[in-house]
Amino acid sequence: MNSWCLIILCAVFLIITINGAVVLDRDDVEQQGLYKKSDHVTILTNKNFDKKVYGQKNAYLVQFYNSYCGHCRAFAPKFKSLAADIEHWANVVKLAVIDCSVEENNEICRQFEVMAYPSLRYLHENYVKGNAFVGDKFSSADTADKLKSQLIAKIQSEQTLGRLPLAPRLDIAAYASYAAVLSKVPSDIKYTFLVFENENSTAGSELALDISDYKNVIVRRVHENSELADIAGVTHFPGLVAVKSTLEPTPLTPKNPSSQNLLNAVNTFLKTKNYAFPERNSAVEDTLNNFISEQFAPEHSLIIWMLLVLSFPARKKLKEYLTELRDTLASRNQWSGNEVYENVIRLEVNHDPVYTSNSDYIGCKGSQPQYRGYTCGLWTLFHTLTVNAAQKPGLEGPRVLSAMHGYVKHFFGCTECSVHFQAMADKNRIFQIKENDKAVLWLWIAHNEVNLRLAGDVTEDPKYPKIQYPSVSNCPKCRLSRGAWNLPAVYEYLQRVYGAENIRDLRRARSAAAPQSPFSNLDIGMLSFFIGIFPAEEIVIFMIRYMAG
């Protein structure tokens, strides 16, 4: 009886130890930004990055992203799909994510010179920390399958360099007999699965990685035009043959030889042999087991943009702060992320209070943290600039559009968004706008075009659907009898909503209202502008303080 009690106590202790290892690791987080632990990704932060990534036996594919970035939100389902699909490749490569919009992660994102989002970096096994080591760049493919193929190609390339010793062999060869294949496999292998395919096919490599944790079985890729293909009687490809250690072959090629069907064929075959499949409990397995070097050739765009921003209505403290920050940034061609961050904080203290009362993105607040906010505020600033430029003498409006284009091109973190905007600007002839009022209407048309493209997109806030604005309820005069736009009425509406007088009215309303009053249009836009200037989110604390105080 005592021995049974001891066994039970040991079992309970083991369970507590395993569960405790999962739960009590203070550096792990269950959720951050767009990802949860259940998404089969490793969530990296500044606290766990070094421990999780450096000196590991497996490689990592790390996604540096910004939870405010629309492209990142659209890419997330694809990355999650890939992560679930290759979860069992963990002894070879793991997928990880880090949210660069989180203040504490800024230093890591700077270190890896993240200039756009999402940014994928491959870090090989036994990776070491150092300023020169920023990983190998991956393109953010438009499907999970394409990203998987890209990852397989990278693993194959790494093996030619002698890396990934724990990965199954993914090279392809021509053989003249079964004996020639088996002569090069370990003696404890009971079944060798031969995948006959061409060199560019990834089916064999994918199968090898899918069963890389299976014991006593192995996959070998064989050229489809080799002599062994004729011996095996393989007539369509990729073909699959199981070979016992006694050289006894069993054809397994499915009618539709997709990667998934090849895996199903292998598993079905092994079940008939009473094979002991590995237990796949990922949680327990896991437990046991800027410098910103780009010169501001974009600098010209940045300084012009800041000059324009400073030309429009803002509180004295804010304008003084922005002026000194502009002059500081203009004094040099190169800055480290830490230097920028320190200057932002120093000037913020020197000009305190720079910001308004404790408020959130009231006018641009989404139903969830990942919606609206930043991009809504940026559009607000754009409209405010064009409208107020139209109220001044000269041709400030076209100048605003030009500076706005330079900002989006050089400093907007969402790569896909920037590309879309530049293409639209070129199509709509942004640089041919020569009059202030036309600049106001050009931006309004552009904004509605973006709304039309993103309506129903995964990035859309379900509580604030993207419409062609202004709505009929907000501006009845803006539509004619058959729904066509009444441009003079639209122009008048934009002047009223984004004009300086409206900003002053909001200030008066704020002073008369409770402390939780909304930001002015310009407040929101200023915040969005500074969030977007530095690609690695070096000054995200600026955003947080702006929203909170």
C-alpha positions as CSV (number, residue, x, y, z in Angstrom):
1,M,0.0,0.0,0.0
2,N,2.8,2.4,0.9
3,S,4.5,1.6,-2.4
4,W,1.4,2.5,-4.3
5,C,1.0,5.8,-2.4
6,L,4.6,6.6,-3.2
7,I,4.0,5.9,-6.9
8,I,0.9,8.1,-6.9
9,L,2.7,10.9,-5.0
10,C,5.5,10.7,-7.6
11,A,3.0,10.9,-10.4
12,V,1.3,13.9,-8.9
13,F,4.7,15.6,-8.3
14,L,5.6,15.0,-12.0
15,I,2.3,16.4,-13.2
16,I,2.7,19.5,-10.9
17,T,6.3,19.9,-12.1
18,I,5.3,19.7,-15.8
19,N,2.3,22.0,-15.4
20,G,4.3,24.3,-13.2
21,A,7.0,24.6,-15.8
22,V,4.3,25.7,-18.3
23,V,2.5,28.1,-16.0
24,L,5.2,29.4,-13.7
25,D,7.6,30.6,-16.4
26,R,7.2,34.3,-15.7
27,D,8.8,35.2,-19.0
28,D,6.1,33.5,-21.0
29,V,2.9,35.2,-22.0
30,E,-0.4,33.7,-23.0
31,Q,-1.3,36.4,-25.5
32,Q,0.2,39.5,-27.0
33,G,-1.0,41.6,-29.9
34,L,-2.4,39.4,-32.7
35,Y,-1.3,36.0,-31.3
36,K,-2.1,33.6,-28.5
37,K,-0.1,30.7,-27.3
38,S,-2.8,28.3,-28.7
39,D,-1.9,29.6,-32.2
40,H,1.1,27.2,-32.1
41,V,3.6,30.1,-32.1
42,T,6.2,31.1,-29.6
43,I,5.3,34.6,-28.3
44,L,8.6,36.5,-27.9
45,T,9.1,39.5,-25.7
46,N,12.2,41.4,-24.5
47,K,12.2,39.3,-21.4
48,N,12.2,35.9,-23.0
49,F,13.8,36.6,-26.5
50,D,17.4,35.7,-25.6
51,K,16.4,32.6,-23.7
52,K,14.1,31.3,-26.3
53,V,16.1,32.1,-29.5
54,Y,19.8,32.1,-28.9
55,G,21.8,28.8,-28.6
56,Q,18.9,26.6,-29.4
57,K,19.1,23.3,-31.2
58,N,16.2,24.3,-33.5
59,A,16.0,27.2,-36.0
60,Y,13.4,29.9,-35.7
61,L,11.3,31.8,-38.2
62,V,10.4,35.0,-36.4
63,Q,7.8,37.4,-37.5
64,F,8.4,41.0,-36.3
65,Y,5.0,42.7,-36.6
66,N,3.0,45.7,-35.5
67,S,-0.5,45.0,-34.2
68,Y,-1.7,48.4,-35.6
69,C,-0.6,47.4,-39.1
70,G,-3.4,46.3,-41.4
71,H,-1.1,44.1,-43.5
72,C,0.0,42.4,-40.3
73,R,-3.6,41.7,-39.3
74,A,-4.3,40.3,-42.8
75,F,-1.1,38.2,-42.7
76,A,-1.8,36.8,-39.2
77,P,-4.3,34.0,-40.3
78,K,-1.8,32.7,-42.9
79,F,1.0,32.6,-40.3
80,K,-1.2,30.9,-37.8
81,S,-2.3,28.4,-40.5
82,L,1.4,27.6,-41.2
83,A,2.2,27.3,-37.5
84,A,-0.5,24.8,-37.0
85,D,0.5,22.9,-40.1
86,I,4.2,22.6,-39.2
87,E,3.8,22.3,-35.4
88,H,5.5,18.9,-35.5
89,W,8.6,20.3,-37.2
90,A,9.5,21.8,-33.8
91,N,12.7,19.8,-33.4
92,V,13.9,21.5,-36.7
93,V,12.3,24.9,-36.8
94,K,9.7,26.8,-34.7
95,L,7.6,29.8,-35.6
96,A,7.7,32.8,-33.3
97,V,6.2,36.3,-33.2
98,I,7.1,39.6,-31.5
99,D,4.9,42.7,-31.5
100,C,7.0,45.8,-32.1
101,S,4.1,48.1,-31.1
102,V,4.7,46.9,-27.5
103,E,7.1,49.4,-25.8
104,E,9.1,46.7,-24.0
105,N,9.9,45.0,-27.3
106,N,11.3,48.1,-29.0
107,E,15.0,47.3,-28.3
108,I,14.7,43.8,-29.9
109,C,13.0,45.2,-33.0
110,R,15.8,47.9,-33.3
111,Q,18.5,45.3,-32.8
112,F,17.1,43.3,-35.8
113,E,16.8,46.5,-37.9
114,V,13.1,46.0,-38.6
115,M,12.2,48.6,-41.2
116,A,8.7,47.4,-42.2
117,Y,5.9,45.2,-41.1
118,P,5.5,42.3,-41.1
119,S,9.2,41.4,-41.3
120,L,10.1,37.7,-41.3
121,R,13.6,36.6,-40.3
122,Y,15.1,33.1,-40.3
123,L,17.5,32.5,-37.4
124,H,19.5,29.2,-37.7
125,E,20.2,26.9,-34.8
126,N,22.7,27.9,-32.2
127,Y,22.2,31.5,-33.2
128,V,24.3,34.0,-31.3
129,K,23.6,37.5,-30.2
130,G,25.4,40.3,-31.9
131,N,24.9,43.6,-33.7
132,A,25.7,42.0,-37.0
133,F,23.3,39.1,-36.6
134,V,19.8,40.2,-37.8
135,G,18.7,36.9,-39.4
136,D,18.0,36.0,-43.0
137,K,15.0,37.9,-44.5
138,F,11.9,36.0,-45.8
139,S,9.2,37.5,-48.0
140,S,5.7,37.5,-46.4
141,A,4.1,35.2,-49.0
142,D,0.4,35.6,-49.8
143,T,-0.4,32.0,-48.8
144,A,0.6,29.6,-46.1
145,D,1.6,27.0,-48.7
146,K,4.0,29.4,-50.4
147,L,5.6,30.4,-47.1
148,K,6.0,26.7,-46.3
149,S,7.7,26.0,-49.6
150,Q,10.0,29.0,-48.9
151,L,10.8,27.6,-45.5
152,I,11.5,24.1,-46.9
153,A,13.9,25.6,-49.5
154,K,15.7,27.4,-46.7
155,I,16.1,24.2,-44.7
156,Q,17.5,22.5,-47.7
157,S,19.9,25.3,-48.3
158,E,21.0,25.3,-44.6
159,Q,21.7,21.6,-44.8
160,T,24.2,22.2,-47.7
161,L,26.0,24.5,-45.2
162,G,26.2,21.7,-42.6
163,R,23.5,23.2,-40.4
164,L,20.4,21.6,-38.8
165,P,22.0,18.3,-37.8
166,L,18.7,17.3,-36.2
167,A,16.7,17.7,-39.4
168,P,15.9,14.8,-41.7
169,R,17.9,14.7,-44.9
170,L,16.1,16.6,-47.6
171,D,18.5,16.1,-50.5
172,I,17.5,14.2,-53.6
173,A,19.5,11.4,-55.4
174,A,19.2,8.8,-58.1
175,Y,19.4,5.2,-57.1
176,A,19.7,1.9,-59.1
177,S,18.3,-0.4,-56.5
178,Y,16.6,-0.6,-53.1
179,A,19.8,-2.0,-51.6
180,A,21.6,1.2,-52.7
181,V,19.2,3.3,-50.8
182,L,19.1,1.2,-47.6
183,S,22.9,0.9,-47.5
184,K,23.0,4.5,-46.5
185,V,20.3,4.5,-43.7
186,P,20.9,3.8,-40.0
187,S,20.6,0.1,-39.0
188,D,17.7,0.8,-36.6
189,I,15.4,1.9,-39.4
190,K,12.5,-0.5,-40.0
191,Y,10.8,1.3,-42.9
192,T,12.2,3.6,-45.5
193,F,9.7,5.7,-47.4
194,L,10.8,6.6,-50.9
195,V,9.3,9.6,-52.5
196,F,9.9,9.7,-56.3
197,E,9.7,13.3,-57.5
198,N,11.6,16.0,-59.4
199,E,14.1,18.2,-57.8
200,N,11.8,21.2,-57.5
201,S,9.0,19.3,-55.8
202,T,8.6,19.8,-52.0
203,A,6.4,16.8,-51.3
204,G,9.2,14.5,-50.2
205,S,10.8,17.1,-48.0
206,E,7.5,18.0,-46.4
207,L,6.8,14.3,-45.6
208,A,10.2,13.9,-44.1
209,L,9.7,16.9,-41.8
210,D,6.1,15.9,-41.0
211,I,7.3,12.6,-39.6
212,S,10.7,13.7,-38.3
213,D,9.7,12.8,-34.8
214,Y,8.7,9.2,-35.8
215,K,11.0,6.5,-34.5
216,N,12.7,3.9,-36.7
217,V,11.3,5.2,-39.9
218,I,12.9,7.5,-42.5
219,V,12.1,9.3,-45.8
220,R,14.4,9.5,-48.8
221,R,13.8,11.6,-51.9
222,V,14.5,9.8,-55.2
223,H,14.8,11.3,-58.7
224,E,11.6,10.4,-60.7
225,N,13.8,9.6,-63.7
226,S,16.1,7.3,-61.9
227,E,16.5,3.6,-62.6
228,L,14.9,2.7,-59.3
229,A,11.6,4.5,-60.4
230,D,11.3,1.9,-63.2
231,I,12.1,-1.0,-60.8
232,A,9.4,0.3,-58.4
233,G,6.9,0.7,-61.2
234,V,6.1,4.3,-60.3
235,T,4.3,5.9,-63.2
236,H,2.9,9.2,-61.8
237,F,4.6,11.5,-59.4
238,P,5.2,12.2,-56.7
239,G,5.3,8.5,-56.1
240,L,5.5,6.7,-52.7
241,V,7.0,3.3,-51.9
242,A,7.6,1.8,-48.4
243,V,10.7,-0.4,-48.2
244,K,11.2,-2.8,-45.3
245,S,14.7,-3.4,-43.9
246,T,14.6,-6.8,-45.7
247,L,14.3,-4.9,-49.0
248,E,10.6,-5.8,-49.4
249,P,8.8,-2.9,-51.2
250,T,5.1,-1.9,-50.8
251,P,3.7,0.6,-53.3
252,L,1.7,3.4,-51.5
253,T,1.2,6.1,-54.1
254,P,-2.3,7.6,-53.6
255,K,-4.5,8.5,-56.5
256,N,-4.1,12.2,-55.7
257,P,-0.5,12.4,-54.4
258,S,-0.8,15.7,-52.5
259,S,1.5,16.2,-49.5
260,Q,-1.4,15.5,-47.1
261,N,-2.4,12.4,-49.0
262,L,1.2,11.1,-48.9
263,L,1.3,11.6,-45.1
264,N,-2.1,9.8,-44.8
265,A,-0.7,6.9,-46.9
266,V,2.3,6.6,-44.6
267,N,0.2,6.7,-41.4
268,T,-2.3,4.1,-42.8
269,F,0.5,1.8,-43.7
270,L,2.2,2.1,-40.3
271,K,-1.1,1.5,-38.5
272,T,-1.4,-1.9,-40.3
273,K,2.1,-2.7,-38.8
274,N,1.0,-1.8,-35.3
275,Y,3.5,1.0,-35.3
276,A,3.7,3.0,-32.0
277,F,3.1,6.6,-33.1
278,P,4.8,9.4,-31.0
279,E,2.6,11.2,-28.4
280,R,2.3,14.7,-29.6
281,N,1.5,17.0,-26.7
282,S,3.2,20.2,-27.6
283,A,2.9,21.9,-24.3
284,V,4.6,19.0,-22.4
285,E,7.2,18.6,-25.2
286,D,8.1,22.3,-25.0
287,T,8.4,22.0,-21.2
288,L,10.7,19.0,-21.3
289,N,12.8,19.5,-23.8
290,N,17.9,49.7,-35.1
291,F,20.4,50.5,-35.1
292,I,18.6,52.8,-37.7
293,S,21.3,52.8,-40.3
294,E,19.1,54.3,-43.1
295,Q,20.1,57.9,-43.8
296,F,17.2,60.3,-44.1
297,A,17.4,60.6,-47.9
298,P,14.0,60.2,-46.7
299,E,15.3,62.9,-44.3
300,H,14.1,65.5,-46.8
301,S,10.6,64.1,-46.7
302,L,10.6,63.9,-42.9
303,I,11.7,67.5,-42.4
304,I,9.3,68.9,-44.9
305,W,6.5,66.9,-43.3
306,M,7.3,68.2,-39.9
307,L,7.4,71.8,-41.2
308,L,4.0,71.4,-42.6
309,V,2.6,69.9,-39.4
310,L,4.1,72.8,-37.5
311,S,2.3,75.2,-39.8
312,F,-1.2,74.3,-38.5
313,P,-3.2,74.7,-35.3
314,A,-1.7,73.2,-32.2
315,R,-1.1,74.1,-28.6
316,K,2.0,76.2,-27.8
317,K,3.7,73.5,-25.7
318,L,3.1,70.9,-28.5
319,K,4.4,73.2,-31.2
320,E,7.5,74.1,-29.1
321,Y,8.2,70.4,-28.5
322,L,7.8,69.5,-32.2
323,T,9.9,72.4,-33.3
324,E,12.8,71.3,-31.1
325,L,12.4,67.7,-32.1
326,R,12.4,68.6,-35.7
327,D,15.6,70.7,-35.3
328,T,17.3,67.9,-33.4
329,L,16.5,65.3,-36.0
330,A,17.6,67.7,-38.8
331,S,21.0,68.2,-37.2
332,R,22.3,64.8,-38.2
333,N,21.9,62.3,-41.0
334,Q,22.0,59.2,-38.8
335,W,20.5,58.2,-35.5
336,S,20.4,55.1,-33.4
337,G,17.0,54.0,-32.1
338,N,18.1,54.6,-28.5
339,E,19.3,58.1,-29.3
340,V,15.9,59.0,-30.9
341,Y,14.1,57.5,-27.9
342,E,16.2,59.4,-25.4
343,N,15.7,62.7,-27.3
344,V,11.9,62.2,-27.4
345,I,11.8,61.5,-23.6
346,R,14.1,64.4,-22.8
347,L,12.2,66.9,-24.9
348,E,8.9,65.6,-23.5
349,V,10.1,66.4,-20.0
350,N,11.5,69.8,-21.0
351,H,8.2,70.9,-22.6
352,D,5.9,69.2,-20.1
353,P,2.9,69.3,-20.4
354,V,3.1,68.4,-24.0
355,Y,-0.1,66.4,-24.3
356,T,-3.8,66.7,-23.4
357,S,-5.7,65.2,-20.5
358,N,-6.0,61.5,-19.8
359,S,-7.9,60.3,-22.9
360,D,-7.9,57.5,-25.4
361,Y,-8.4,57.6,-29.1
362,I,-11.9,58.7,-28.4
363,G,-12.7,59.9,-31.9
364,C,-10.8,57.0,-33.5
365,K,-11.2,54.4,-30.9
366,G,-12.1,50.9,-32.3
367,S,-14.3,48.3,-30.7
368,Q,-11.1,46.2,-30.1
369,P,-7.5,47.5,-29.5
370,Q,-6.4,46.2,-33.0
371,Y,-9.0,48.3,-34.9
372,R,-8.9,51.9,-36.1
373,G,-6.8,54.0,-33.7
374,Y,-3.6,54.7,-35.5
375,T,-4.7,54.6,-39.1
376,C,-7.8,56.5,-38.3
377,G,-5.8,59.2,-36.6
378,L,-3.4,59.4,-39.5
379,W,-6.2,60.0,-42.0
380,T,-7.5,62.6,-39.6
381,L,-4.2,64.4,-39.6
382,F,-4.0,64.2,-43.4
383,H,-7.5,65.8,-43.8
384,T,-6.7,68.4,-41.2
385,L,-3.6,69.4,-43.0
386,T,-5.2,69.7,-46.5
387,V,-8.2,71.6,-45.2
388,N,-6.2,74.1,-43.1
389,A,-3.7,74.5,-46.0
390,A,-6.7,75.5,-48.2
391,Q,-7.5,78.3,-45.8
392,K,-4.1,79.9,-46.1
393,P,-2.7,82.0,-49.0
394,G,-0.5,80.3,-51.5
395,L,-0.5,76.8,-52.7
396,E,0.0,74.9,-49.5
397,G,-2.5,72.1,-50.4
398,P,-0.5,70.5,-53.2
399,R,2.6,70.8,-50.9
400,V,0.8,68.9,-48.2
401,L,0.0,66.1,-50.7
402,S,3.6,65.9,-51.8
403,A,4.9,65.7,-48.2
404,M,2.2,63.2,-47.3
405,H,3.3,61.0,-50.2
406,G,6.9,61.2,-49.0
407,Y,5.9,60.3,-45.5
408,V,3.9,57.2,-46.5
409,K,6.6,56.1,-48.9
410,H,9.5,56.4,-46.5
411,F,8.2,56.0,-43.0
412,F,4.9,54.2,-43.0
413,G,5.6,50.8,-41.3
414,C,3.0,48.7,-43.2
415,T,4.8,47.8,-46.4
416,E,1.7,46.6,-48.3
417,C,-0.3,49.6,-47.2
418,S,2.5,51.9,-48.4
419,V,2.7,50.1,-51.8
420,H,-1.1,50.4,-52.3
421,F,-1.1,54.0,-51.4
422,Q,1.8,54.9,-53.8
423,A,0.1,53.0,-56.6
424,M,-3.2,54.8,-56.0
425,A,-1.4,58.2,-55.8
426,D,0.3,57.5,-59.1
427,K,-2.9,56.4,-60.8
428,N,-4.8,59.4,-59.4
429,R,-2.0,61.8,-60.5
430,I,-1.2,63.2,-57.0
431,F,1.7,65.4,-58.3
432,Q,-0.5,67.1,-60.9
433,I,-2.8,68.7,-58.3
434,K,-2.0,72.4,-58.3
435,E,-4.8,74.0,-56.3
436,N,-5.7,74.0,-52.6
437,D,-9.3,73.1,-52.9
438,K,-8.5,70.2,-55.3
439,A,-5.9,68.9,-52.8
440,V,-8.7,68.7,-50.2
441,L,-11.0,66.8,-52.6
442,W,-8.1,64.6,-53.9
443,L,-7.5,63.3,-50.4
444,W,-11.2,62.7,-49.8
445,I,-11.5,60.7,-53.0
446,A,-8.4,58.7,-52.1
447,H,-9.7,58.0,-48.6
448,N,-13.0,56.7,-50.0
449,E,-11.1,54.6,-52.6
450,V,-9.2,53.0,-49.7
451,N,-12.4,52.4,-47.8
452,L,-13.9,50.7,-50.8
453,R,-10.9,48.4,-51.1
454,L,-10.9,47.5,-47.5
455,A,-14.6,47.1,-46.9
456,G,-15.2,43.6,-45.6
457,D,-11.5,43.0,-45.1
458,V,-10.2,41.2,-42.0
459,T,-8.8,44.6,-40.8
460,E,-12.2,46.3,-40.8
461,D,-13.8,47.0,-37.4
462,P,-17.2,45.3,-37.5
463,K,-18.7,48.0,-35.4
464,Y,-17.4,50.7,-37.7
465,P,-17.7,49.4,-41.3
466,K,-15.8,51.3,-44.0
467,I,-18.3,53.4,-46.0
468,Q,-18.2,56.0,-48.6
469,Y,-18.2,59.1,-46.5
470,P,-19.7,61.4,-45.5
471,S,-22.8,59.3,-44.9
472,V,-26.2,60.7,-45.9
473,S,-27.1,61.1,-42.2
474,N,-23.9,63.2,-41.5
475,C,-24.2,65.3,-44.7
476,P,-27.6,65.1,-46.5
477,K,-26.6,67.9,-48.9
478,C,-23.5,65.9,-50.0
479,R,-25.5,63.6,-52.2
480,L,-27.6,64.5,-55.2
481,S,-31.0,62.9,-56.0
482,R,-29.5,59.8,-57.6
483,G,-26.7,59.3,-55.1
484,A,-24.1,61.2,-57.0
485,W,-21.7,63.4,-55.0
486,N,-22.4,67.1,-54.6
487,L,-18.8,68.3,-54.6
488,P,-19.3,71.8,-53.4
489,A,-21.3,70.4,-50.4
490,V,-18.6,67.8,-49.8
491,Y,-15.9,70.5,-49.8
492,E,-17.9,72.6,-47.4
493,Y,-18.5,69.6,-45.1
494,L,-14.7,68.8,-45.0
495,Q,-13.9,72.4,-44.2
496,R,-16.3,72.4,-41.4
497,V,-15.2,69.1,-39.8
498,Y,-11.4,69.5,-40.2
499,G,-11.1,73.2,-40.0
500,A,-9.2,75.1,-37.3
501,E,-12.4,76.5,-35.8
502,N,-13.6,73.0,-35.1
503,I,-10.3,72.2,-33.3
504,R,-10.8,75.3,-31.1
505,D,-14.4,74.3,-30.4
506,L,-13.2,70.9,-29.3
507,R,-10.7,72.5,-26.9
508,R,-13.4,74.7,-25.4
509,A,-15.7,71.7,-25.1
510,R,-12.9,69.8,-23.4
511,S,-12.3,72.5,-20.9
512,A,-16.0,72.6,-20.1
513,A,-16.5,68.8,-20.0
514,A,-15.2,66.0,-17.8
515,P,-11.5,65.1,-17.8
516,Q,-12.1,62.2,-20.2
517,S,-12.9,64.5,-23.2
518,P,-11.9,63.7,-26.8
519,F,-8.6,64.7,-28.4
520,S,-8.7,67.3,-31.1
521,N,-8.3,66.1,-34.7
522,L,-4.8,67.4,-34.7
523,D,-3.9,65.7,-31.4
524,I,-4.9,62.3,-32.8
525,G,-3.0,62.9,-36.1
526,M,0.1,64.1,-34.4
527,L,0.2,61.0,-32.4
528,S,-0.2,58.8,-35.4
529,F,2.5,60.7,-37.3
530,F,5.1,60.2,-34.6
531,I,4.2,56.6,-34.1
532,G,4.9,56.0,-37.8
533,I,8.1,57.9,-38.2
534,F,10.5,55.3,-36.9
535,P,10.0,51.8,-38.4
536,A,11.0,49.8,-35.2
537,E,8.5,51.8,-33.1
538,E,11.4,53.3,-31.1
539,I,9.1,55.9,-29.6
540,V,6.0,53.8,-28.9
541,I,6.0,55.2,-25.4
542,F,5.2,58.5,-27.1
543,M,2.0,56.9,-28.4
544,I,1.1,55.3,-25.0
545,R,1.6,58.6,-23.1
546,Y,-0.2,60.5,-25.8
547,M,-3.2,58.2,-25.5
548,A,-3.1,58.0,-21.7
549,G,-1.9,61.5,-20.8
